[in-house]
């Protein structure tokens, strides 16, 4: 069995804060690309020639998650102080995952390898989406918790600075997760494939 490379996630991050009001929105959508092949080498080649193209690296990968953060902030100015009265953060995540068209024609061993690999790709991308949800919630709480300022111009600057700080932390956490996943990939796949093949051998 030949180990396949892990998925790497692309992130598109932007947050715009401005006076206004909107309902919170958290959405997650999926799209798929089809690959063929009946050996590990063929699957790897297909994943890296047909997978989603990452604009930041110029290369294709086995899966991707696009993340878009947005938001609106409403202000109120009373008694010479400007305060945030409402902050709504929106989050859109779009996961791109592979589908294998030759499963019925491949060996049982390759089918098991694909089950393990595709599950790991999906888990990886779902975790990226969950990290984004955690930071979207933190961003909303942080904006709503800002203390009043002398003017709404100063408050807008605080909103912008807070947004940038949390987005930078979010990006760093996503990158840290990718590094940790890449470092443990071979060990993780070997362990999961061993469990799956042993389960198949026992007929469980």
C-alpha positions in Angstrom: 0.0 0.0 0.0 1.3 3.4 -0.9 0.5 6.3 1.5 -1.2 9.3 -0.1 -0.4 12.9 0.8 -2.7 14.8 3.2 -5.2 17.4 2.2 -4.1 21.0 2.6 -6.7 23.7 3.2 -7.0 27.1 1.5 -8.3 30.0 3.6 -10.0 33.1 2.3 -10.3 35.6 5.1 -12.0 39.0 5.2 -14.1 40.8 7.7 -15.7 44.1 7.1 -17.1 46.0 10.1 -19.5 48.9 9.5 -22.5 50.6 11.0 -25.7 48.6 10.4 -27.6 45.5 11.5 -28.1 42.0 10.2 -29.1 38.6 11.3 -26.2 36.2 12.2 -25.4 33.7 9.5 -23.3 30.6 9.7 -23.4 28.3 6.6 -21.5 25.3 5.3 -21.7 24.0 1.8 -19.9 21.2 -0.1 -18.7 20.5 -3.6 -16.9 17.5 -5.1 -14.4 16.6 -7.7 -14.3 13.2 -9.3 -11.1 11.0 -9.5 -10.4 7.7 -11.1 -7.7 5.0 -10.7 -7.4 1.5 -9.2 -4.1 1.7 -7.4 -2.6 3.9 -4.7 -0.3 5.6 -7.2 -3.1 6.3 -9.6 -5.3 7.7 -6.8 -2.4 10.0 -5.7 -1.8 11.2 -9.2 -5.5 12.0 -9.7 -5.8 13.8 -6.4 -2.9 16.0 -7.2 -3.9 16.7 -10.8 -7.6 17.2 -10.3 -7.9 18.5 -6.8 -8.8 22.1 -5.9 -6.2 24.7 -6.9 -4.9 26.8 -4.0 -4.4 30.4 -5.2 -1.8 31.1 -2.4 0.4 28.1 -3.4 -0.5 27.6 -7.0 -0.8 23.8 -6.4 -3.6 21.4 -6.2 -4.6 19.4 -3.1 -6.7 16.5 -2.0 -9.3 18.8 -0.4 -9.9 22.4 0.5 -12.0 24.6 2.8 -12.8 28.2 1.8 -13.6 30.4 4.7 -15.2 33.9 4.6 -15.9 36.0 7.6 -18.0 39.1 7.4 -20.0 41.2 9.8 -21.9 44.3 10.7 -21.7 46.5 13.8 -24.3 48.9 15.1 -23.3 51.9 17.2 -25.2 54.3 19.5 -23.9 57.6 20.6 -25.4 59.0 23.8 -24.1 61.3 26.6 -20.9 62.0 24.6 -20.0 58.3 24.4 -20.2 55.9 21.5 -20.9 52.2 22.2 -21.6 49.0 20.3 -25.2 48.0 20.6 -25.1 45.0 18.3 -22.5 43.0 16.5 -23.4 40.2 14.0 -20.6 38.1 12.5 -21.3 35.9 9.4 -19.3 32.9 8.5 -19.4 31.0 5.2 -17.4 27.8 4.8 -17.2 25.8 1.6 -15.6 22.3 1.6 -14.3 20.7 -1.6 -13.9 16.9 -1.3 -13.0 14.1 -3.7 -15.2 11.3 -5.0 -13.8 8.1 -6.4 -15.6 6.7 -9.5 -13.7 3.4 -9.9 -14.5 1.9 -6.5 -16.6 -0.9 -7.9 -13.8 -2.0 -10.2 -11.0 -1.8 -7.7 -9.8 -4.5 -5.2 -11.3 -4.8 -1.8 -7.9 -3.6 -0.3 -8.0 -0.5 -2.4 -11.6 0.2 -1.3 -10.5 0.0 2.3 -7.6 2.3 1.7 -10.0 4.8 0.0 -12.5 4.6 2.9 -9.7 5.5 5.3 -8.2 8.2 3.1 -11.5 9.9 2.2 -12.7 9.9 5.8 -9.4 11.5 6.9 -9.7 14.2 4.2 -13.2 15.0 5.3 -12.3 15.0 9.0 -9.4 17.4 8.2 -11.6 19.9 6.3 -14.5 19.7 8.8 -12.0 20.6 11.6 -11.0 23.7 9.6 -14.6 24.7 9.5 -15.0 24.1 13.2 -12.0 26.2 14.0 -13.5 29.0 11.9 -16.8 28.7 13.8 -15.0 29.0 17.1 -13.3 32.2 16.1 -16.5 33.6 14.5 -18.2 33.3 17.9 -15.2 34.8 19.7 -15.2 37.7 17.3 -18.8 38.5 17.8 -18.4 38.3 21.6 -15.4 40.5 21.5 -17.0 43.2 19.4 -20.1 43.2 21.6 -17.9 43.6 24.7 -16.0 46.7 23.6 -16.1 49.5 26.1 -17.6 52.9 25.0 -15.4 55.4 23.3 -15.5 59.2 23.1 -16.5 59.1 19.4 -17.8 56.6 16.9 -14.8 57.2 14.8 -12.6 56.0 17.7 -15.0 53.1 18.2 -14.7 52.2 14.5 -10.9 52.1 14.9 -11.3 49.8 17.9 -13.7 47.5 15.9 -11.2 47.3 13.1 -8.2 46.6 15.4 -10.1 43.9 17.3 -11.3 42.3 14.0 -7.7 42.2 12.6 -6.3 40.8 15.8 -8.8 37.9 16.0 -8.5 37.2 12.3 -4.7 37.0 12.6 -5.1 34.6 15.5 -7.6 32.5 13.5 -5.2 32.3 10.6 -2.3 31.3 12.8 -4.5 28.5 14.4 -5.5 27.2 11.0 -1.8 27.1 10.0 -0.8 25.4 13.2 -3.5 22.7 12.7 -2.2 22.1 9.1 1.4 21.7 10.3 0.4 19.3 13.1 -1.7 17.2 10.7 1.1 17.0 8.1 3.6 15.9 10.8 1.3 13.1 12.0 0.0 12.0 8.6 2.0 8.9 7.9 1.6 7.7 11.5 -2.1 8.4 11.5 -2.8 6.7 8.1 -0.7 3.6 9.0 -2.6 3.2 12.3 -6.1 3.7 10.7 -5.3 1.4 7.8 -4.1 -1.2 10.2 -7.3 -1.1 12.2 -9.4 -1.2 9.0 -7.6 -4.1 7.5 -7.7 -6.0 10.8 -11.4 -5.4 11.0 -11.9 -6.7 7.5 -9.8 -9.8 8.2 -12.0 -10.6 11.2 -15.1 -10.0 9.2 -16.4 -7.4 11.6 
